[in-house]
Amino acid sequence: MYRDIVREIPLCFDALHLLGIVATDRGAPEEGVRFIRRALAVDPSQPVAHYNLARALMAKGDGPSALECVNRATSLQPSFADAWLLHGNLLQQAGQFDESVASYERAIALQPDFPEAYSNLAAALRTLRKTERAMQSADRALALNPNYAKGFNNRGLILLDGHRQAAAVEDFRRAIALEPTFANALHNLGIALMQLRRFEEARDAFARLAVLVPGFPHLQGNLLHAKLSCCDWREFDAMAEAVRQAAERGEHVDVPMSFLNISGSARLQRRCAQAYTEAHFSEQPAEHRPGARDNDGRIRVAYLSGDFGEHAVSYLLGGVFARHDLTRFDTIALSWDRVGEGSKRRSIEAAFSRFIDITAASDADVARLMRELKVDIAVDLTGHTLGQRTGILARRAAPVQVNYLGLPATMGARYIDYLIADEFAVPEEQRHHYAEQIVRLPCFQPNDDRRHLTPDPSRILHGLPETGFVFCSFNNNTKLNPLSFDVWMRLLQSVPGSVLWMLADSPLAADNLRREAMQRGVDSTRLIFAKRVTYDDYLARYAHADLFLDSTPFNGGTTVSDALSMGVPVLTCAGESLSARMAGSLLSCLGLAELVTASLADYEATAIGLAAAPLRLQALRQRLVHARAHHPFFDTDRYRRHLESAYQTMWERNAAGLPPAGFAVKD
């Protein structure tokens, strides 16, 4: 009808305008833009037309032009509440969150019963980490409209940030009940369930999303990760290959950390990380930095982590933090989450000259604070792992920025200058697969010499048989896969009376592993499942283990260090990437290269040989006990000196105006 009117009256404003709205709403924004521009050529004084042109341009992906149009709409009609809402949305889309808050508040002032404005205000405040205000706005949106699916999703995200996962799950479920095809809510439900370790439910949520929106970002990887978490290996080979191929194409198929479970290719890991970084943590314009340093000649190093507490990173690095040479280095901790988490947290806090909780500060505010503090080197101990704050370093918060320990892989970001590794972990021929420049220490991973073995009850209390060889593997279930499990089951068949002692992160994981064992002809009672316990009790377990079987392609890191510290030999199969070479690095540094194999066939043969040679195994144990007291591998202060030497070289290059470049730290 409107087209008929336009044919008869080509300059009919209303018909042109309405044609543009209809085209936009039916998913043809380019056509909508053409019609509305023609309408505005007839009468440019209509604020609603400028608003609808902004909507069409936004749908077309032209945010800057849309913002110009909505600015024109609010200029012509300052009381236009819907236009202020759209203004806030566009600013939020552009990453201007403080400005978007002002726009939403303007919309609410004009229209106090505006649930969409309250909900979007909550989303902006959440990004700015103003959690209390965000929750108030989300609650207000739902009070105004109890059937507002997007409002429940937004509130669920705020609850998730506050580690109230169970409440977040309820909000995501309400959103889905109101809008069964709400893809974002289904994705968020899966993430919340993963954090609650309700892996089977998470798997089912991601599987449902796969039916609705097969190309949803990171969906294939999330679904596979959920299945790995409960050792559901059905269709593993096909799913893993599909994720790897999608990563090869540069698609947003997985998050970098979980991708390590299915690919030991350094090249593919970089492809995955770059796609993830570009999608979520693109480089931001750097703000002006303050003037001259005032660090008394000391290098100011800021460690950034959400894991200062009961976490592997803290156990590995605690001794290094406490031993830093404060005559040469001024060390600062920038911490989020894990507030008040036990004695380990307190000891970490005491190790720094300044320990600053940034939980409630936005990424932009933290970057600004780091510039004000005149931080020289920022060391990211979290990387692309749960709770990451990569957005801080995306703003170039420090002249030198380092990826260290938390993510054993490249972050794929141009603004991360260095990755700390060693010659074994990142061989020279693989260097070009890392976005960072490689700094090689004598050994990349610290091994805190303050671990100690506490008396442990008998094997029987752990569910172990009184006699028989004990293979163990205390790596996370996500690192397990059918190919490695095939080898492990053949080991049990080859070593009579032996058992495999391992973790099961859920009852379903244990059931699935028992079923997998039986399918391979192994009595499932030969799998012994250990519970998660305190760190000291976990270390004490190793008194009853004979050989630690490492996982591949994602090796153990802290678990391998723990086993070696407790005198248990570790057998690994080294791959190509850092994450596939961590255990090999530790064993090589310790002088136990004979426990590093290059294929699963060699890995299997070596394990069988060790189990059949108790004297050889005992000799390895004695070497480890001796090394615990005498080998440089366990010398925390030596490691601290190496790390500080690396920082010194990084800073000297920067101070000389030289670009980052790889180098090696020697003894």
C-alpha positions in Angstrom: 0.0 0.0 0.0 2.7 2.5 1.0 4.6 1.7 -2.2 1.5 2.5 -4.2 1.3 5.8 -2.4 4.9 6.6 -3.1 4.4 5.8 -6.8 1.6 8.3 -7.0 3.1 10.8 -4.6 7.0 10.4 -4.6 7.5 13.0 -2.0 5.0 11.7 0.6 6.9 11.9 3.9 4.6 9.5 5.8 4.7 6.7 3.2 8.4 6.9 2.8 9.0 6.9 6.5 6.7 4.0 7.1 8.2 2.0 4.3 11.6 2.5 6.0 10.3 1.3 9.4 8.7 -1.8 7.8 11.9 -2.7 5.9 14.0 -2.3 9.0 11.7 -4.4 11.2 11.6 -7.2 8.6 15.4 -7.4 8.6 16.2 -5.3 5.6 17.9 -2.3 7.2 19.7 -1.0 4.1 16.4 -0.6 2.3 15.0 1.0 5.5 17.9 3.5 5.4 17.2 4.5 1.8 13.4 5.1 2.4 13.9 7.1 5.6 16.6 9.2 4.1 14.2 10.0 1.2 11.6 10.9 3.9 14.0 13.2 5.7 14.9 14.9 2.4 11.2 15.9 2.3 11.1 17.0 5.9 14.3 17.0 8.0 12.5 18.5 11.1 10.9 15.2 12.2 12.7 13.8 15.3 10.9 10.4 15.0 12.3 9.9 11.5 15.8 10.7 12.7 15.3 8.2 15.5 14.1 5.5 13.1 17.0 6.2 10.7 19.3 5.7 13.7 17.6 2.3 14.4 18.0 1.3 10.7 21.7 2.3 10.7 22.3 0.5 14.0 20.7 -2.7 12.5 23.0 -2.2 9.4 26.0 -2.1 11.7 26.9 1.6 11.2 27.0 2.7 14.8 28.8 6.1 14.3 26.2 7.3 11.7 23.4 6.0 13.9 24.7 8.0 16.8 24.8 11.2 14.7 21.1 10.6 13.8 19.9 9.9 17.3 21.8 13.0 18.4 19.8 15.0 15.9 16.5 13.4 17.2 17.3 14.4 20.8 18.3 17.9 19.6 15.0 18.3 17.9 13.0 16.8 20.8 14.9 16.7 24.1 12.0 15.0 25.8 12.2 12.0 23.4 12.7 9.1 26.0 13.0 6.3 23.4 15.7 8.3 21.6 17.7 8.7 24.8 17.4 4.9 25.3 18.8 4.3 21.8 21.4 6.9 22.5 22.5 4.9 25.5 22.5 1.7 23.6 24.7 3.1 20.9 27.2 4.5 23.4 27.3 1.2 25.2 27.9 -0.5 21.9 30.8 1.9 21.3 32.3 1.1 24.8 31.4 4.5 26.2 29.7 3.1 29.3 29.9 6.2 31.6 28.2 8.2 28.8 25.6 5.6 28.2 24.7 5.7 31.9 23.9 9.4 31.6 21.7 8.7 28.6 19.7 5.9 30.3 19.2 8.1 33.3 17.9 10.9 31.1 15.4 8.4 29.5 14.3 7.3 33.0 13.9 10.9 34.1 11.6 11.6 31.2 9.7 8.3 31.5 10.0 6.8 35.1 8.1 3.6 34.2 10.6 2.5 31.5 11.8 -1.1 32.2 14.0 -1.2 29.1 15.9 1.8 30.2 16.4 0.4 33.7 17.5 -2.9 32.4 20.0 -1.4 29.9 21.2 0.9 32.7 21.9 -2.1 34.8 23.9 -3.7 32.0 26.1 -0.5 31.6 26.6 -0.3 35.4 27.5 -4.0 35.5 30.3 -3.3 32.9 31.5 -0.5 35.1 31.5 -2.9 38.0 29.0 -0.7 40.0 27.3 -3.9 41.2 25.0 -2.5 43.8 23.5 0.2 41.6 23.3 -2.3 38.7 21.3 -4.7 40.8 18.9 -1.9 41.9 18.3 -1.0 38.3 17.7 -4.6 37.3 15.3 -5.1 40.1 13.4 -1.9 39.2 13.1 -3.1 35.5 11.6 -6.4 36.7 9.3 -4.7 39.1 7.9 -2.6 36.3 7.7 -5.6 33.9 7.7 -9.0 35.7 7.5 -10.7 32.3 10.6 -9.0 30.8 12.9 -11.8 29.6 15.9 -9.5 28.9 15.6 -8.0 32.3 16.0 -11.5 33.9 19.0 -12.2 31.7 20.6 -8.9 32.7 20.0 -9.5 36.4 21.3 -13.0 36.0 24.6 -11.7 34.7 25.0 -9.4 37.6 24.3 -12.2 40.0 26.9 -14.3 38.1 29.5 -11.6 38.5 28.8 -11.6 42.3 29.4 -15.4 42.4 25.7 -16.0 43.2 25.5 -18.7 40.5 22.4 -20.5 41.9 20.4 -17.3 41.8 21.7 -16.5 38.4 20.6 -19.9 37.1 17.0 -19.2 38.3 17.0 -15.8 36.5 18.3 -17.3 33.3 15.7 -20.1 33.5 12.9 -17.5 33.9 14.2 -15.6 30.9 14.1 -18.8 28.8 10.6 -19.7 30.1 9.4 -16.3 28.9 11.2 -16.5 25.6 12.2 -20.1 24.8 14.4 -19.0 21.8 16.4 -16.5 23.9 19.9 -17.6 22.8 21.9 -15.3 25.1 20.0 -16.5 28.1 20.6 -20.2 27.2 24.3 -19.5 26.7 24.5 -17.7 30.1 22.6 -20.6 31.8 25.2 -23.0 30.5 28.0 -20.8 31.8 26.4 -20.5 35.3 25.8 -24.2 35.5 29.4 -24.9 34.6 30.6 -22.7 37.4 28.3 -24.6 39.8 29.9 -27.8 38.5 26.5 -29.0 37.3 28.1 -30.2 34.1 25.4 -32.5 32.8 22.8 -29.6 33.0 25.3 -27.3 31.3 25.9 -29.8 28.5 22.1 -30.0 28.0 21.7 -26.2 27.9 24.5 -25.8 25.3 23.1 -28.7 23.3 19.7 -27.0 23.2 21.4 -23.7 22.1 23.1 -25.7 19.3 19.7 -26.6 17.9 18.5 -23.0 18.1 21.6 -21.1 16.9 24.3 -23.5 15.6 26.7 -20.6 15.0 26.5 -18.9 18.4 29.9 -17.7 19.4 32.0 -20.2 21.3 29.1 -22.6 21.4 30.9 -25.7 19.9 33.8 -25.2 22.3 31.5 -24.7 25.3 29.4 -27.7 24.5 32.5 -29.9 24.1 34.0 -28.5 27.3 30.8 -29.3 29.3 30.9 -32.9 27.9 34.6 -33.2 28.8 33.8 -32.0 32.3 31.6 -35.0 32.9 33.7 -37.4 30.8 31.0 -37.7 28.2 33.1 -38.7 25.2 30.3 -39.6 22.8 31.2 -38.1 19.4 34.4 -36.6 20.9 36.5 -37.1 17.8 34.0 -35.5 15.4 33.3 -32.6 17.7 36.9 -31.9 18.5 37.8 -32.0 14.8 35.0 -29.6 14.0 36.2 -27.1 16.7 39.8 -27.3 15.4 38.6 -26.7 11.8 36.5 -23.8 12.8 39.5 -22.3 14.7 41.6 -22.8 11.6 39.0 -20.6 9.7 39.3 -17.9 12.4 35.8 -18.4 13.8 34.8 -17.6 17.3 34.4 -21.3 18.1 36.0 -21.7 21.6 37.6 -19.8 24.4 41.4 -20.2 24.5 41.7 -22.1 27.8 39.3 -24.9 26.9 40.7 -25.1 23.4 44.0 -26.4 25.0 42.1 -29.6 25.9 41.6 -30.6 22.3 44.6 -29.1 20.4 48.3 -29.1 21.1 49.0 -27.1 18.0 50.6 -23.8 18.8 49.5 -22.4 15.5 45.8 -23.3 16.1 46.0 -22.0 19.7 47.1 -18.7 18.4 44.3 -18.6 15.8 41.8 -19.3 18.5 43.2 -16.7 20.9 43.4 -14.0 18.3 39.8 -14.5 17.3 38.8 -14.4 21.0 40.8 -11.3 21.8 39.6 -9.4 18.7 36.0 -10.2 19.6 36.1 -9.4 23.3 39.2 -7.5 24.2 40.3 -5.4 21.2 43.0 -2.8 21.7 41.7 0.5 23.1 43.3 3.9 22.6 45.9 4.6 25.2 45.3 7.5 27.5 48.1 10.1 28.3 50.6 8.7 30.7 51.9 10.8 33.7 55.4 12.3 33.5 58.7 11.2 35.0 58.9 8.0 37.1 59.2 8.5 40.9 60.1 4.9 41.8 63.5 5.7 43.5 65.2 3.9 40.7 63.3 0.8 41.4 61.2 -1.0 38.7 57.6 -0.9 39.7 55.9 -4.3 38.9 52.2 -4.8 39.2 50.8 -8.4 39.4 47.2 -8.7 38.2 45.2 -11.7 39.3 41.8 -12.9 40.4 43.5 -15.9 42.0 45.3 -14.5 45.0 44.0 -17.1 47.5 43.4 -20.9 47.4 44.5 -21.3 43.8 47.4 -23.0 42.0 48.9 -19.6 40.9 49.2 -18.5 44.6 50.8 -21.8 45.7 53.3 -21.6 42.9 54.3 -18.0 43.3 53.8 -17.3 46.9 57.4 -17.8 47.8 58.6 -15.6 44.9 56.3 -12.7 46.0 57.7 -13.0 49.6 61.3 -12.9 48.4 61.3 -10.1 45.8 64.3 -7.8 46.2 62.6 -4.6 47.4 65.7 -2.6 46.9 65.4 -3.0 43.2 61.7 -3.7 42.7 58.5 -2.1 44.0 55.8 -4.8 43.8 52.1 -4.1 43.8 49.2 -6.6 43.7 46.0 -5.7 41.8 43.5 -8.2 43.0 39.9 -9.1 42.3 37.7 -11.7 43.9 38.7 -14.4 46.5 38.5 -11.7 49.3 39.4 -13.2 52.7 40.1 -16.6 51.2 42.1 -18.3 54.0 45.7 -18.2 55.2 47.2 -18.3 51.7 45.4 -15.1 50.8 46.7 -13.4 54.0 50.3 -14.5 53.2 50.0 -13.2 49.7 48.6 -9.8 50.9 51.6 -9.5 53.3 54.1 -10.1 50.6 53.4 -6.8 48.7 54.1 -3.2 49.4 50.6 -2.4 48.2 47.8 -4.9 47.8 44.9 -3.2 46.1 41.4 -4.8 45.7 40.1 -3.7 42.3 37.0 -5.9 42.3 34.6 -2.9 42.2 36.7 -0.8 39.7 36.1 -0.8 36.0 38.8 -1.9 33.6 39.2 1.8 32.4 39.5 3.0 36.0 42.1 0.3 36.9 44.2 1.2 33.8 44.0 4.9 34.8 45.1 3.9 38.4 48.0 2.0 37.0 49.2 5.0 35.0 48.8 7.2 38.1 50.9 4.7 40.1 53.4 4.8 37.3 53.6 1.0 36.9 56.5 0.0 34.7 55.6 -3.7 34.1 52.2 -5.2 34.3 52.2 -9.0 34.8 48.9 -10.7 34.0 48.6 -13.9 36.0 45.1 -14.7 34.8 45.2 -14.4 31.0 42.2 -15.8 29.2 40.9 -17.8 32.1 37.8 -17.6 34.3 37.3 -14.2 35.8 39.9 -12.5 33.5 40.4 -8.7 33.3 42.1 -8.5 30.0 40.3 -5.3 29.3 42.7 -3.6 31.6 45.8 -4.4 29.6 43.9 -3.7 26.3 44.1 -0.1 27.4 47.9 -0.3 27.6 48.0 0.2 31.3 51.7 -0.1 31.5 54.7 0.4 29.2 55.6 -3.3 29.4 52.9 -6.0 29.7 53.5 -9.7 30.3 51.5 -12.9 30.0 52.6 -15.3 32.8 51.6 -18.6 34.3 47.8 -18.3 34.4 47.3 -19.2 30.7 49.9 -21.6 29.4 49.5 -20.3 25.8 49.6 -17.1 23.8 46.9 -14.5 24.5 46.9 -13.5 20.8 47.0 -9.8 21.7 49.2 -7.2 20.2 49.3 -5.3 23.5 50.9 -8.2 25.4 54.6 -7.8 24.9 56.1 -10.9 26.5 55.3 -14.5 27.4 57.5 -16.2 30.1 58.5 -19.7 29.1 61.7 -21.7 28.7 63.7 -23.4 26.0 61.8 -26.7 26.3 58.3 -25.2 26.8 58.6 -23.0 23.6 61.2 -24.3 21.2 62.7 -21.8 18.9 61.0 -23.4 15.8 57.6 -22.7 17.4 58.3 -19.1 18.5 56.4 -17.6 15.5 53.2 -19.1 16.7 53.1 -16.8 19.7 51.9 -13.2 19.6 54.2 -12.3 22.4 58.0 -12.1 22.4 59.3 -15.2 24.3 61.4 -14.8 27.5 63.1 -18.0 28.3 64.0 -18.7 32.0 66.0 -21.8 33.0 62.6 -23.2 33.9 59.3 -21.3 33.2 57.3 -22.5 36.3 58.2 -21.7 39.8 58.2 -24.5 42.4 57.7 -23.1 45.8 60.1 -24.9 48.2 57.7 -24.5 51.1 55.6 -27.5 50.2 55.7 -30.1 53.0 54.3 -33.6 53.4 52.0 -34.2 56.3 51.4 -37.7 57.8 48.8 -39.5 55.8 46.4 -42.4 56.7 46.8 -45.8 55.2 46.0 -46.7 51.6 42.8 -48.4 52.7 41.3 -45.1 53.9 41.7 -43.7 50.4 39.9 -46.7 48.9 43.1 -48.1 47.6 44.0 -51.8 47.8 46.5 -52.9 50.4 48.9 -54.0 47.7 49.4 -53.4 44.0 50.9 -50.7 41.8 49.1 -47.3 42.0 49.0 -45.2 38.8 47.6 -41.8 39.5 46.5 -38.8 37.6 45.0 -35.8 39.5 44.6 -33.5 36.5 41.2 -32.1 35.8 38.6 -34.2 34.0 38.6 -31.8 31.1 42.1 -32.9 30.3 41.1 -36.5 29.8 40.2 -37.9 26.4 39.5 -41.3 24.8 43.0 -41.7 23.2 44.9 -41.3 26.5 42.3 -43.4 28.4 42.9 -46.2 25.9 46.6 -46.2 26.9 45.7 -46.1 30.6 43.4 -49.0 30.4 46.0 -51.1 28.5 48.4 -50.2 31.4 46.0 -51.7 33.9 45.6 -54.8 31.8 49.4 -55.1 31.5 50.2 -54.6 35.2 48.2 -57.2 37.3 46.8 -55.9 40.5 47.3 -52.2 39.5 44.8 -49.4 40.0 44.3 -46.0 38.5 43.7 -43.3 41.2 42.1 -40.1 39.7 39.7 -37.3 40.2 36.0 -37.3 39.2 34.5 -33.8 39.2 30.9 -35.2 39.5 29.1 -38.5 40.1 28.3 -38.6 36.3 32.0 -38.2 35.5 32.8 -41.2 37.7 30.0 -43.3 36.1 31.1 -42.4 32.6 34.7 -43.3 33.4 33.7 -46.6 34.9 31.6 -47.3 31.7 34.5 -46.4 29.5 36.8 -48.8 31.5 34.3 -51.7 31.1 34.0 -51.0 27.4 37.8 -51.5 27.2 37.6 -54.8 29.1 38.8 -53.4 32.5 37.0 -54.0 35.8 35.7 -50.6 36.8 36.6 -51.3 40.4 40.2 -50.7 39.4 39.4 -47.0 39.0 39.7 -45.3 42.4 38.2 -41.8 42.7 39.7 -39.2 45.0 37.7 -36.4 46.6 38.7 -32.8 46.4 40.3 -31.9 49.8 42.5 -29.2 51.3 45.8 -28.6 49.6 47.9 -30.2 52.4 45.7 -33.3 52.4 45.9 -33.5 48.6 49.7 -33.3 48.8 49.8 -36.0 51.5 48.0 -38.4 49.1 51.1 -38.7 47.0 52.7 -40.9 49.6 50.6 -43.8 48.2 51.1 -43.2 44.5 53.8 -45.0 42.4 53.7 -43.2 39.1 51.8 -40.1 38.0 50.4 -40.4 34.4 50.3 -37.0 32.8 47.6 -36.0 30.3 48.0 -34.9 26.7 47.6 -32.6 24.7 47.0 -30.5 27.8 49.7 -31.4 30.4 49.4 -30.9 34.1 51.3 -27.9 35.5 50.8 -27.4 39.2 49.8 -31.1 39.6 53.0 -32.3 38.0 55.0 -29.9 40.2 53.2 -31.2 43.3 53.8 -34.8 42.4 57.5 -34.2 41.8 57.8 -32.3 45.1 56.2 -35.2 46.9 58.7 -37.6 45.4 56.4 -39.2 42.8 57.9 -39.8 39.3 55.8 -38.3 36.5 55.5 -39.7 33.0 54.5 -37.3 30.2 54.1 -37.3 26.4 55.4 -34.0 25.1 53.6 -32.2 22.2 54.1 -29.0 20.3 52.7 -26.1 22.2 53.5 -24.8 25.7 50.5 -26.4 27.2 51.5 -29.7 25.7 55.1 -29.3 27.0 54.7 -28.1 30.5 55.4 -31.4 32.2 58.3 -32.1 29.9 59.7 -28.7 30.8 59.6 -29.5 34.5 61.1 -33.0 34.1 63.8 -31.7 31.8 64.8 -28.9 34.2 64.9 -31.5 37.0 67.2 -33.8 35.0 64.6 -36.5 34.4 64.3 -36.3 30.6 63.9 -40.1 30.4 60.4 -39.6 31.7 59.5 -37.3 28.7 58.2 -39.3 25.7 57.4 -38.2 22.2 54.5 -40.5 21.4 51.8 -42.4 23.2 53.4 -45.7 22.1 56.6 -44.7 23.9 54.6 -43.4 26.8 52.8 -46.7 27.2 56.0 -48.8 26.9 57.8 -46.6 29.4 55.0 -46.9 31.9 54.9 -50.7 31.6 58.6 -50.8 32.0 58.6 -48.7 35.1 55.8 -50.7 36.7 57.8 -53.9 36.1 61.1 -52.5 37.5 60.6 -51.6 41.1 64.3 -50.9 41.7 64.4 -48.4 38.8 61.3 -46.7 40.1 62.7 -46.6 43.6 65.9 -45.0 42.2 63.8 -42.3 40.6 62.1 -41.7 43.9 65.4 -41.4 45.6 66.6 -38.9 43.0 63.5 -36.8 43.7 63.9 -36.9 47.4 67.5 -35.8 47.0 66.5 -33.1 44.5 63.9 -31.8 47.0 66.8 -30.7 49.2 69.6 -30.0 46.8 68.4 -29.4 43.2 68.1 -25.8 41.8 64.7 -26.8 40.5 63.3 -26.4 44.0 65.2 -23.3 44.9 62.6 -20.5 45.1 65.1 -17.8 45.6 67.1 -18.8 42.5 63.9 -18.7 40.5 63.1 -15.3 41.9 66.5 -14.0 40.7 65.8 -15.3 37.2 62.4 -13.7 37.1 63.8 -10.4 38.3 66.6 -10.5 35.7 63.9 -10.9 33.1 62.0 -7.9 34.4 65.2 -5.9 34.4 65.9 -6.7 30.8 62.4 -6.0 29.7 62.5 -2.6 31.4 65.9 -1.7 30.1 64.8 -2.3 26.5 61.7 -0.1 27.0 63.7 2.7 28.7 66.1 2.6 25.8 63.2 3.1 23.3 63.6 -0.4 21.9 60.7 -2.6 20.9 60.0 -5.9 22.8 62.3 -8.7 21.8 62.8 -12.3 23.0 65.8 -13.2 25.1 67.0 -15.9 27.5 67.9 -15.6 31.2 70.9 -17.7 32.1 72.0 -19.0 35.5 
